């Protein structure tokens, strides 16, 4: 019974659940607002109604998704205080700053301009109105930066000093916090992954309609726009991922070792990357694996003859460094500094594999759709089913980042078990875990239904005034007014 | 002024911004079953806050983050202490937030009815629960010190549900309701405008009675407070705002009625903050356990940084939010609501 009511375990599950769920909506918001802004700009510049119809279609999908991103975000902010109050006390002085900056600088901005965009169609001049969606995008990007800077502090704490008297970490340099190398590399990596996420949604929607021969002109544009977006974004994801891997090796070598299930320190050709590996869970025996020599060294150091530290050596190092007499906050109760290796190993591979697969599908798709030829149904099926793949890649990417950080809540400063709220009973956390699971589960079903319905309806009809006599005419702004 | 006091005021301003702004859209949400005779009515009501509810709610998120950065001890103690009440608020806000966007996306009446329910409960619960929470802050809470430093709340959800706390919740609920009704009559024309005004009169009377009781109780409870005159002054201005708003509503002066309600909310909260000062949480177990503003505050460096950020951004925020209200200044009518969802 007590196993089920352990506040620490439950709080960790809750953090994982609510954060991953939030992270389904955030990347799509970041990516989709950019693509919608580009489509609307194309309309404003060319006057082609095709672009306006696509703006309306993907704008609707964007808004259904945006609502979820906002409401699940409120939970993120509150649960640090609810479930992790010791953590909040200890690092609030420094961790709260980027969160407050996000609110004051980015979130107000984003929330205001989204309202102006949704309801401003018939109230603002065309050129001002298109700026509002660009501002929404800028707001989401700024917001992502501050949040990633806060997360980077947990991965690689910088710019702080410990105040012994107050028993807490205090801000020393906000510049260091905002220019944390982990944030600087994590940010473009996440940004490109988010854009890719939105790109596949475009591809899937286009494929669904093209298979049925509907909205052919609009959907061919969508398909090629989406596929190009994916390929460019994937290049960005890959390059920044490599940078991130090297920063990670320097800042959290244990995470890199766990990503590769590398128990013993290796260098040169021995620092090989295993594409697939099957062994006993303790890593003592390897039964079967496919390996590429030198690659791990390259991934972690950027050179082929570098050394990558293994889990065993790191464990010994950390024990010496963090489990002295005066280390109440830094020594985990079981003395182990090793994250759950099978989770880190497999999440790392699924992240890279799924991302690469989605990019490959896009590249092949671009090649075979370059002419207006009839294509077999399975081509479209593949394109449709690729849609959730970058989302899954993003999610396992976060599982890797956050599980690889364990047992630390702030690397080298405080362990996760130290951060939990004292005085919050396990049953209360269990109640909230159940409530969030039910509410989030219900909303996930709704969200999926609404987005697929909007996608299947396709681009809306737009009535035209034709009073100028110059052929295409002007779309009727009044008819466009979005209302609830 | 010391930075800690300044940040006590800034957090106060953010919270007041949240209750004044989101307060009226909670009221609008609560009015749905009372004023919405058919679907067009209900959509008209929701559209009065359509462009602004999201930016209004952002004030809560920013207030929460500012609280975290400026007073981490307060954030940690209050949010872990009020655990279940906060959980209820969060669920209410989640369901309400998605409902505005989702209610018109589905097909069938049952779908819409569900989301109308979520909007109603999601709008009624937060002001009620926040009112309970703030009244309890003013009254004092069973908090004690942790051995490793910091504070801990020793009570439960039931501790909060005492008569004074419940009265505080009721007052907040009624004021927000009246505030929202006045906003609807300010933003609509025709029949809706008249009906909203009539209901605002009824709710206004209840708000004045409950509000007077709460303010007098608060003054009596703090009669030994050093700055009693400030508490009395704030309570008096709150009362004048509430009564003035009521009279303006009777006279059909909707702009003034809205202003009066906004003043009432602002000064009712200031009364509570003044009663608290110089503490953030007053301990009922032992006064020595009370959390002072100084004790809960972040370091000087963080507060300085945050002061710069707030100093630069708040004027901008106020400017572009005011512009939003200007863009959507027109009154709405049933005719402006196109038949069928978009």
Interface residues (C-beta under 8 A of the other chain):
Chain A: X63 X64 X66 X67 X68 X70 X71 X72 X73 X74 X75 X77 X78 X80 X81 X82 X83 X85 X86 X88 X89 X91 X92 X93 X94 X95 X96 X97 X99 X100 X101 X102 X103 X104 X105 X107 X108 X109 X111 X112 X113 X114 X115 X116 X118 X119 X120 X123 X124 X163 X166 X167 X168 X170 X171 X172 X174 X421 X422 X423 X424 X428 X431 X432 X435 X439 X443 X446 X450 X453 X454 X481 X482 X483 X484
Chain B: X43 X46 X47 X50 X51 X52 X54 X55 X57 X58 X60 X61 X62 X64 X65 X66 X68 X69 X70 X72 X73 X75 X76 X77 X78 X79 X80 X81 X83 X84 X86 X87 X90 X91 X93 X94 X95 X97 X98 X100 X101 X102 X103 X104 X105 X106 X146 X148 X149 X150 X152 X153 X154 X298 X299 X301 X302 X305 X306 X309 X310 X313 X314 X317 X320 X321 X324 X327 X328 X336 X337 X338 X342
